[in-house]
Amino acid sequence: MTNRDERAKWAFLLAAPRNDARDPRIRRLAGYLWQCCAGREETFCHLAHAMCRDGIKYETDTARTGGEDVAGLTNTRLLLDSFSRGVDDCDASARLFVALCLARNMSARMVAMWRGDPEVLAHVYGEVLLAGKWLPVECTLRRARVGDPPLEVPRERDGTWLR
């Protein structure tokens, strides 16, 4: 992808969760999670995070499909297809988390990590506003908890990420 393509992808990913949050299936799923938490925002965040982190195993789009694969941008599939499939990359799991929060009228957003020259979109994660503070929500690493900065999530002894 060119830098221009990377910027277009990011622009799409910034807007996508708001549209996803209107999907009746996402709204219904967020409603079920909300009922399980008895309407407690912090508990909802932890439950939605665990679902997105553990329910979508991380795999790069290139490894899975041979190229970039973003629901609604590069194909006509829906975001929840990632959860049904059980595998996708960081943007899909973060996007689902943010959409679930937005479906419950909680403040949440996508965050990009850029690297290189020209810059490429290296990683995407979510953030949620809880008790007046924006907290990072890393959805690809098994040890990540709500509030853990992605680059500070503990690694295994051999230095690899636990996925």
PyMOL commands that place a pseudoatom at each C-alpha (Angstrom):
pseudoatom trace, name=CA, resn=MET, resi=1, chain=A, elem=C, hetatm=0, pos=[0.000, 0.000, 0.000]
pseudoatom trace, name=CA, resn=THR, resi=2, chain=A, elem=C, hetatm=0, pos=[1.167, 3.511, -0.662]
pseudoatom trace, name=CA, resn=ASN, resi=3, chain=A, elem=C, hetatm=0, pos=[1.217, 6.184, 2.024]
pseudoatom trace, name=CA, resn=ARG, resi=4, chain=A, elem=C, hetatm=0, pos=[-1.894, 7.642, 0.407]
pseudoatom trace, name=CA, resn=ASP, resi=5, chain=A, elem=C, hetatm=0, pos=[-3.615, 4.241, 0.711]
pseudoatom trace, name=CA, resn=GLU, resi=6, chain=A, elem=C, hetatm=0, pos=[-2.557, 4.048, 4.377]
pseudoatom trace, name=CA, resn=ARG, resi=7, chain=A, elem=C, hetatm=0, pos=[-4.083, 7.482, 5.057]
pseudoatom trace, name=CA, resn=ALA, resi=8, chain=A, elem=C, hetatm=0, pos=[-7.307, 6.488, 3.267]
pseudoatom trace, name=CA, resn=LYS, resi=9, chain=A, elem=C, hetatm=0, pos=[-7.485, 3.283, 5.309]
pseudoatom trace, name=CA, resn=TRP, resi=10, chain=A, elem=C, hetatm=0, pos=[-7.003, 5.263, 8.516]
pseudoatom trace, name=CA, resn=ALA, resi=11, chain=A, elem=C, hetatm=0, pos=[-9.676, 7.788, 7.537]
pseudoatom trace, name=CA, resn=PHE, resi=12, chain=A, elem=C, hetatm=0, pos=[-12.052, 4.882, 6.937]
pseudoatom trace, name=CA, resn=LEU, resi=13, chain=A, elem=C, hetatm=0, pos=[-11.153, 3.233, 10.273]
pseudoatom trace, name=CA, resn=LEU, resi=14, chain=A, elem=C, hetatm=0, pos=[-11.734, 6.460, 12.190]
pseudoatom trace, name=CA, resn=ALA, resi=15, chain=A, elem=C, hetatm=0, pos=[-15.300, 6.711, 10.870]
pseudoatom trace, name=CA, resn=ALA, resi=16, chain=A, elem=C, hetatm=0, pos=[-16.224, 3.016, 10.615]
pseudoatom trace, name=CA, resn=PRO, resi=17, chain=A, elem=C, hetatm=0, pos=[-17.050, 2.285, 14.286]
pseudoatom trace, name=CA, resn=ARG, resi=18, chain=A, elem=C, hetatm=0, pos=[-19.766, 4.975, 14.319]
pseudoatom trace, name=CA, resn=ASN, resi=19, chain=A, elem=C, hetatm=0, pos=[-21.416, 3.314, 11.336]
pseudoatom trace, name=CA, resn=ASP, resi=20, chain=A, elem=C, hetatm=0, pos=[-20.835, -0.170, 12.792]
pseudoatom trace, name=CA, resn=ALA, resi=21, chain=A, elem=C, hetatm=0, pos=[-22.505, 0.910, 16.061]
pseudoatom trace, name=CA, resn=ARG, resi=22, chain=A, elem=C, hetatm=0, pos=[-25.758, 1.468, 14.137]
pseudoatom trace, name=CA, resn=ASP, resi=23, chain=A, elem=C, hetatm=0, pos=[-25.797, -2.123, 12.840]
pseudoatom trace, name=CA, resn=PRO, resi=24, chain=A, elem=C, hetatm=0, pos=[-28.693, -3.934, 14.592]
pseudoatom trace, name=CA, resn=ARG, resi=25, chain=A, elem=C, hetatm=0, pos=[-26.492, -6.984, 15.269]
pseudoatom trace, name=CA, resn=ILE, resi=26, chain=A, elem=C, hetatm=0, pos=[-23.830, -4.863, 17.008]
pseudoatom trace, name=CA, resn=ARG, resi=27, chain=A, elem=C, hetatm=0, pos=[-26.513, -2.991, 18.964]
pseudoatom trace, name=CA, resn=ARG, resi=28, chain=A, elem=C, hetatm=0, pos=[-28.094, -6.286, 20.031]
pseudoatom trace, name=CA, resn=LEU, resi=29, chain=A, elem=C, hetatm=0, pos=[-24.720, -7.740, 21.078]
pseudoatom trace, name=CA, resn=ALA, resi=30, chain=A, elem=C, hetatm=0, pos=[-23.857, -4.564, 23.016]
pseudoatom trace, name=CA, resn=GLY, resi=31, chain=A, elem=C, hetatm=0, pos=[-27.285, -4.763, 24.669]
pseudoatom trace, name=CA, resn=TYR, resi=32, chain=A, elem=C, hetatm=0, pos=[-26.686, -8.346, 25.816]
pseudoatom trace, name=CA, resn=LEU, resi=33, chain=A, elem=C, hetatm=0, pos=[-23.282, -7.422, 27.239]
pseudoatom trace, name=CA, resn=TRP, resi=34, chain=A, elem=C, hetatm=0, pos=[-24.828, -4.376, 28.947]
pseudoatom trace, name=CA, resn=GLN, resi=35, chain=A, elem=C, hetatm=0, pos=[-27.481, -6.564, 30.598]
pseudoatom trace, name=CA, resn=CYS, resi=36, chain=A, elem=C, hetatm=0, pos=[-24.810, -8.984, 31.819]
pseudoatom trace, name=CA, resn=CYS, resi=37, chain=A, elem=C, hetatm=0, pos=[-22.997, -6.059, 33.480]
pseudoatom trace, name=CA, resn=ALA, resi=38, chain=A, elem=C, hetatm=0, pos=[-26.128, -4.588, 35.034]
pseudoatom trace, name=CA, resn=GLY, resi=39, chain=A, elem=C, hetatm=0, pos=[-25.339, -1.321, 33.256]
pseudoatom trace, name=CA, resn=ARG, resi=40, chain=A, elem=C, hetatm=0, pos=[-21.915, -0.787, 34.847]
pseudoatom trace, name=CA, resn=GLU, resi=41, chain=A, elem=C, hetatm=0, pos=[-19.685, 0.928, 32.250]
pseudoatom trace, name=CA, resn=GLU, resi=42, chain=A, elem=C, hetatm=0, pos=[-16.361, -0.348, 33.604]
pseudoatom trace, name=CA, resn=THR, resi=43, chain=A, elem=C, hetatm=0, pos=[-17.605, -3.938, 33.726]
pseudoatom trace, name=CA, resn=PHE, resi=44, chain=A, elem=C, hetatm=0, pos=[-19.020, -3.558, 30.210]
pseudoatom trace, name=CA, resn=CYS, resi=45, chain=A, elem=C, hetatm=0, pos=[-15.615, -2.390, 28.953]
pseudoatom trace, name=CA, resn=HIS, resi=46, chain=A, elem=C, hetatm=0, pos=[-13.823, -5.349, 30.502]
pseudoatom trace, name=CA, resn=LEU, resi=47, chain=A, elem=C, hetatm=0, pos=[-16.360, -7.807, 29.112]
pseudoatom trace, name=CA, resn=ALA, resi=48, chain=A, elem=C, hetatm=0, pos=[-16.375, -6.253, 25.603]
pseudoatom trace, name=CA, resn=HIS, resi=49, chain=A, elem=C, hetatm=0, pos=[-12.567, -6.144, 25.646]
pseudoatom trace, name=CA, resn=ALA, resi=50, chain=A, elem=C, hetatm=0, pos=[-12.290, -9.816, 26.615]
pseudoatom trace, name=CA, resn=MET, resi=51, chain=A, elem=C, hetatm=0, pos=[-14.754, -10.752, 23.883]
pseudoatom trace, name=CA, resn=CYS, resi=52, chain=A, elem=C, hetatm=0, pos=[-12.863, -8.834, 21.184]
pseudoatom trace, name=CA, resn=ARG, resi=53, chain=A, elem=C, hetatm=0, pos=[-9.402, -9.845, 22.434]
pseudoatom trace, name=CA, resn=ASP, resi=54, chain=A, elem=C, hetatm=0, pos=[-10.125, -13.532, 22.963]
pseudoatom trace, name=CA, resn=GLY, resi=55, chain=A, elem=C, hetatm=0, pos=[-12.848, -14.045, 20.359]
pseudoatom trace, name=CA, resn=ILE, resi=56, chain=A, elem=C, hetatm=0, pos=[-10.794, -12.785, 17.403]
pseudoatom trace, name=CA, resn=LYS, resi=57, chain=A, elem=C, hetatm=0, pos=[-7.407, -14.469, 17.161]
pseudoatom trace, name=CA, resn=TYR, resi=58, chain=A, elem=C, hetatm=0, pos=[-4.806, -12.143, 15.681]
pseudoatom trace, name=CA, resn=GLU, resi=59, chain=A, elem=C, hetatm=0, pos=[-3.659, -12.975, 12.175]
pseudoatom trace, name=CA, resn=THR, resi=60, chain=A, elem=C, hetatm=0, pos=[-2.426, -10.512, 9.587]
pseudoatom trace, name=CA, resn=ASP, resi=61, chain=A, elem=C, hetatm=0, pos=[-4.620, -9.892, 6.562]
pseudoatom trace, name=CA, resn=THR, resi=62, chain=A, elem=C, hetatm=0, pos=[-1.716, -10.833, 4.308]
pseudoatom trace, name=CA, resn=ALA, resi=63, chain=A, elem=C, hetatm=0, pos=[-1.328, -14.225, 5.996]
pseudoatom trace, name=CA, resn=ARG, resi=64, chain=A, elem=C, hetatm=0, pos=[-5.083, -14.838, 5.903]
pseudoatom trace, name=CA, resn=THR, resi=65, chain=A, elem=C, hetatm=0, pos=[-6.087, -13.450, 2.495]
pseudoatom trace, name=CA, resn=GLY, resi=66, chain=A, elem=C, hetatm=0, pos=[-2.888, -12.453, 0.717]
pseudoatom trace, name=CA, resn=GLY, resi=67, chain=A, elem=C, hetatm=0, pos=[-3.523, -8.702, 1.009]
pseudoatom trace, name=CA, resn=GLU, resi=68, chain=A, elem=C, hetatm=0, pos=[-5.291, -5.917, 2.852]
pseudoatom trace, name=CA, resn=ASP, resi=69, chain=A, elem=C, hetatm=0, pos=[-8.772, -6.979, 3.991]
pseudoatom trace, name=CA, resn=VAL, resi=70, chain=A, elem=C, hetatm=0, pos=[-10.925, -4.357, 5.736]
pseudoatom trace, name=CA, resn=ALA, resi=71, chain=A, elem=C, hetatm=0, pos=[-14.666, -5.007, 6.013]
pseudoatom trace, name=CA, resn=GLY, resi=72, chain=A, elem=C, hetatm=0, pos=[-16.524, -2.256, 4.170]
pseudoatom trace, name=CA, resn=LEU, resi=73, chain=A, elem=C, hetatm=0, pos=[-13.396, -0.773, 2.571]
pseudoatom trace, name=CA, resn=THR, resi=74, chain=A, elem=C, hetatm=0, pos=[-11.754, -3.536, 0.554]
pseudoatom trace, name=CA, resn=ASN, resi=75, chain=A, elem=C, hetatm=0, pos=[-14.747, -5.899, 0.507]
pseudoatom trace, name=CA, resn=THR, resi=76, chain=A, elem=C, hetatm=0, pos=[-18.468, -5.942, 1.190]
pseudoatom trace, name=CA, resn=ARG, resi=77, chain=A, elem=C, hetatm=0, pos=[-18.348, -8.126, 4.314]
pseudoatom trace, name=CA, resn=LEU, resi=78, chain=A, elem=C, hetatm=0, pos=[-19.588, -6.846, 7.675]
pseudoatom trace, name=CA, resn=LEU, resi=79, chain=A, elem=C, hetatm=0, pos=[-17.486, -6.239, 10.763]
pseudoatom trace, name=CA, resn=LEU, resi=80, chain=A, elem=C, hetatm=0, pos=[-19.131, -9.077, 12.726]
pseudoatom trace, name=CA, resn=ASP, resi=81, chain=A, elem=C, hetatm=0, pos=[-17.839, -11.517, 10.102]
pseudoatom trace, name=CA, resn=SER, resi=82, chain=A, elem=C, hetatm=0, pos=[-14.451, -11.169, 11.835]
pseudoatom trace, name=CA, resn=PHE, resi=83, chain=A, elem=C, hetatm=0, pos=[-15.953, -12.409, 15.088]
pseudoatom trace, name=CA, resn=SER, resi=84, chain=A, elem=C, hetatm=0, pos=[-17.832, -15.232, 13.340]
pseudoatom trace, name=CA, resn=ARG, resi=85, chain=A, elem=C, hetatm=0, pos=[-14.637, -16.265, 11.545]
pseudoatom trace, name=CA, resn=GLY, resi=86, chain=A, elem=C, hetatm=0, pos=[-12.634, -16.034, 14.779]
pseudoatom trace, name=CA, resn=VAL, resi=87, chain=A, elem=C, hetatm=0, pos=[-9.539, -14.545, 13.120]
pseudoatom trace, name=CA, resn=ASP, resi=88, chain=A, elem=C, hetatm=0, pos=[-8.587, -11.094, 11.860]
pseudoatom trace, name=CA, resn=ASP, resi=89, chain=A, elem=C, hetatm=0, pos=[-6.055, -8.373, 12.473]
pseudoatom trace, name=CA, resn=CYS, resi=90, chain=A, elem=C, hetatm=0, pos=[-5.762, -5.505, 14.942]
pseudoatom trace, name=CA, resn=ASP, resi=91, chain=A, elem=C, hetatm=0, pos=[-8.051, -3.088, 13.142]
pseudoatom trace, name=CA, resn=ALA, resi=92, chain=A, elem=C, hetatm=0, pos=[-10.993, -5.510, 13.181]
pseudoatom trace, name=CA, resn=SER, resi=93, chain=A, elem=C, hetatm=0, pos=[-10.783, -6.356, 16.895]
pseudoatom trace, name=CA, resn=ALA, resi=94, chain=A, elem=C, hetatm=0, pos=[-10.239, -2.709, 17.919]
pseudoatom trace, name=CA, resn=ARG, resi=95, chain=A, elem=C, hetatm=0, pos=[-13.030, -1.586, 15.609]
pseudoatom trace, name=CA, resn=LEU, resi=96, chain=A, elem=C, hetatm=0, pos=[-15.466, -4.068, 17.138]
pseudoatom trace, name=CA, resn=PHE, resi=97, chain=A, elem=C, hetatm=0, pos=[-14.572, -2.966, 20.673]
pseudoatom trace, name=CA, resn=VAL, resi=98, chain=A, elem=C, hetatm=0, pos=[-15.058, 0.717, 19.805]
pseudoatom trace, name=CA, resn=ALA, resi=99, chain=A, elem=C, hetatm=0, pos=[-18.340, -0.014, 17.980]
pseudoatom trace, name=CA, resn=LEU, resi=100, chain=A, elem=C, hetatm=0, pos=[-19.712, -1.948, 20.980]
pseudoatom trace, name=CA, resn=CYS, resi=101, chain=A, elem=C, hetatm=0, pos=[-18.910, 0.976, 23.287]
pseudoatom trace, name=CA, resn=LEU, resi=102, chain=A, elem=C, hetatm=0, pos=[-20.425, 3.503, 20.895]
pseudoatom trace, name=CA, resn=ALA, resi=103, chain=A, elem=C, hetatm=0, pos=[-23.562, 1.353, 20.608]
pseudoatom trace, name=CA, resn=ARG, resi=104, chain=A, elem=C, hetatm=0, pos=[-24.015, 1.889, 24.376]
pseudoatom trace, name=CA, resn=ASN, resi=105, chain=A, elem=C, hetatm=0, pos=[-23.385, 5.646, 24.031]
pseudoatom trace, name=CA, resn=MET, resi=106, chain=A, elem=C, hetatm=0, pos=[-19.990, 5.416, 25.685]
pseudoatom trace, name=CA, resn=SER, resi=107, chain=A, elem=C, hetatm=0, pos=[-17.115, 7.545, 24.378]
pseudoatom trace, name=CA, resn=ALA, resi=108, chain=A, elem=C, hetatm=0, pos=[-14.604, 5.400, 22.504]
pseudoatom trace, name=CA, resn=ARG, resi=109, chain=A, elem=C, hetatm=0, pos=[-12.234, 5.908, 19.592]
pseudoatom trace, name=CA, resn=MET, resi=110, chain=A, elem=C, hetatm=0, pos=[-9.654, 4.276, 17.371]
pseudoatom trace, name=CA, resn=VAL, resi=111, chain=A, elem=C, hetatm=0, pos=[-5.955, 5.044, 17.843]
pseudoatom trace, name=CA, resn=ALA, resi=112, chain=A, elem=C, hetatm=0, pos=[-3.216, 4.580, 15.246]
pseudoatom trace, name=CA, resn=MET, resi=113, chain=A, elem=C, hetatm=0, pos=[0.451, 3.736, 15.676]
pseudoatom trace, name=CA, resn=TRP, resi=114, chain=A, elem=C, hetatm=0, pos=[2.477, 4.924, 12.675]
pseudoatom trace, name=CA, resn=ARG, resi=115, chain=A, elem=C, hetatm=0, pos=[6.054, 3.996, 11.763]
pseudoatom trace, name=CA, resn=GLY, resi=116, chain=A, elem=C, hetatm=0, pos=[8.590, 4.411, 8.992]
pseudoatom trace, name=CA, resn=ASP, resi=117, chain=A, elem=C, hetatm=0, pos=[9.250, 6.948, 6.276]
pseudoatom trace, name=CA, resn=PRO, resi=118, chain=A, elem=C, hetatm=0, pos=[6.935, 7.107, 4.484]
pseudoatom trace, name=CA, resn=GLU, resi=119, chain=A, elem=C, hetatm=0, pos=[4.737, 6.358, 7.432]
pseudoatom trace, name=CA, resn=VAL, resi=120, chain=A, elem=C, hetatm=0, pos=[2.682, 3.179, 7.409]
pseudoatom trace, name=CA, resn=LEU, resi=121, chain=A, elem=C, hetatm=0, pos=[-0.139, 2.224, 9.720]
pseudoatom trace, name=CA, resn=ALA, resi=122, chain=A, elem=C, hetatm=0, pos=[1.682, -0.260, 11.945]
pseudoatom trace, name=CA, resn=HIS, resi=123, chain=A, elem=C, hetatm=0, pos=[-0.989, -0.975, 14.542]
pseudoatom trace, name=CA, resn=VAL, resi=124, chain=A, elem=C, hetatm=0, pos=[-4.493, 0.047, 15.630]
pseudoatom trace, name=CA, resn=TYR, resi=125, chain=A, elem=C, hetatm=0, pos=[-6.066, -0.151, 19.078]
pseudoatom trace, name=CA, resn=GLY, resi=126, chain=A, elem=C, hetatm=0, pos=[-9.019, 1.396, 20.851]
pseudoatom trace, name=CA, resn=GLU, resi=127, chain=A, elem=C, hetatm=0, pos=[-9.479, 3.885, 23.653]
pseudoatom trace, name=CA, resn=VAL, resi=128, chain=A, elem=C, hetatm=0, pos=[-12.444, 4.305, 25.957]
pseudoatom trace, name=CA, resn=LEU, resi=129, chain=A, elem=C, hetatm=0, pos=[-13.367, 7.174, 28.263]
pseudoatom trace, name=CA, resn=LEU, resi=130, chain=A, elem=C, hetatm=0, pos=[-13.946, 5.869, 31.798]
pseudoatom trace, name=CA, resn=ALA, resi=131, chain=A, elem=C, hetatm=0, pos=[-14.212, 8.041, 34.898]
pseudoatom trace, name=CA, resn=GLY, resi=132, chain=A, elem=C, hetatm=0, pos=[-13.042, 11.050, 32.897]
pseudoatom trace, name=CA, resn=LYS, resi=133, chain=A, elem=C, hetatm=0, pos=[-9.854, 9.397, 31.619]
pseudoatom trace, name=CA, resn=TRP, resi=134, chain=A, elem=C, hetatm=0, pos=[-9.034, 7.969, 28.174]
pseudoatom trace, name=CA, resn=LEU, resi=135, chain=A, elem=C, hetatm=0, pos=[-7.768, 4.397, 28.616]
pseudoatom trace, name=CA, resn=PRO, resi=136, chain=A, elem=C, hetatm=0, pos=[-6.007, 2.359, 25.920]
pseudoatom trace, name=CA, resn=VAL, resi=137, chain=A, elem=C, hetatm=0, pos=[-7.648, -0.939, 24.968]
pseudoatom trace, name=CA, resn=GLU, resi=138, chain=A, elem=C, hetatm=0, pos=[-5.300, -3.369, 23.194]
pseudoatom trace, name=CA, resn=CYS, resi=139, chain=A, elem=C, hetatm=0, pos=[-7.319, -6.195, 21.620]
pseudoatom trace, name=CA, resn=THR, resi=140, chain=A, elem=C, hetatm=0, pos=[-4.638, -8.435, 20.055]
pseudoatom trace, name=CA, resn=LEU, resi=141, chain=A, elem=C, hetatm=0, pos=[-2.467, -9.428, 23.020]
pseudoatom trace, name=CA, resn=ARG, resi=142, chain=A, elem=C, hetatm=0, pos=[-3.809, -12.032, 25.470]
pseudoatom trace, name=CA, resn=ARG, resi=143, chain=A, elem=C, hetatm=0, pos=[-2.231, -10.393, 28.530]
pseudoatom trace, name=CA, resn=ALA, resi=144, chain=A, elem=C, hetatm=0, pos=[-3.591, -6.926, 27.736]
pseudoatom trace, name=CA, resn=ARG, resi=145, chain=A, elem=C, hetatm=0, pos=[-6.054, -5.404, 30.168]
pseudoatom trace, name=CA, resn=VAL, resi=146, chain=A, elem=C, hetatm=0, pos=[-8.152, -2.268, 29.808]
pseudoatom trace, name=CA, resn=GLY, resi=147, chain=A, elem=C, hetatm=0, pos=[-5.788, 0.618, 30.531]
pseudoatom trace, name=CA, resn=ASP, resi=148, chain=A, elem=C, hetatm=0, pos=[-2.566, -1.174, 29.522]
pseudoatom trace, name=CA, resn=PRO, resi=149, chain=A, elem=C, hetatm=0, pos=[-0.585, 0.844, 26.938]
pseudoatom trace, name=CA, resn=PRO, resi=150, chain=A, elem=C, hetatm=0, pos=[-0.018, -1.536, 23.985]
pseudoatom trace, name=CA, resn=LEU, resi=151, chain=A, elem=C, hetatm=0, pos=[3.772, -1.282, 24.060]
pseudoatom trace, name=CA, resn=GLU, resi=152, chain=A, elem=C, hetatm=0, pos=[3.847, -2.053, 27.796]
pseudoatom trace, name=CA, resn=VAL, resi=153, chain=A, elem=C, hetatm=0, pos=[1.863, -5.310, 27.771]
pseudoatom trace, name=CA, resn=PRO, resi=154, chain=A, elem=C, hetatm=0, pos=[4.050, -8.015, 29.389]
pseudoatom trace, name=CA, resn=ARG, resi=155, chain=A, elem=C, hetatm=0, pos=[5.869, -10.375, 27.054]
pseudoatom trace, name=CA, resn=GLU, resi=156, chain=A, elem=C, hetatm=0, pos=[6.614, -14.052, 27.476]
pseudoatom trace, name=CA, resn=ARG, resi=157, chain=A, elem=C, hetatm=0, pos=[10.044, -15.116, 28.767]
pseudoatom trace, name=CA, resn=ASP, resi=158, chain=A, elem=C, hetatm=0, pos=[11.334, -15.756, 25.237]
pseudoatom trace, name=CA, resn=GLY, resi=159, chain=A, elem=C, hetatm=0, pos=[10.453, -12.175, 24.239]
pseudoatom trace, name=CA, resn=THR, resi=160, chain=A, elem=C, hetatm=0, pos=[7.516, -13.090, 21.990]
pseudoatom trace, name=CA, resn=TRP, resi=161, chain=A, elem=C, hetatm=0, pos=[4.019, -11.772, 22.487]
pseudoatom trace, name=CA, resn=LEU, resi=162, chain=A, elem=C, hetatm=0, pos=[1.467, -14.110, 23.956]
pseudoatom trace, name=CA, resn=ARG, resi=163, chain=A, elem=C, hetatm=0, pos=[-1.237, -14.309, 21.282]
for i in range(1, 163): cmd.bond("trace and resi %d" % i, "trace and resi %d" % (i + 1))
show_as sticks, trace
zoom trace
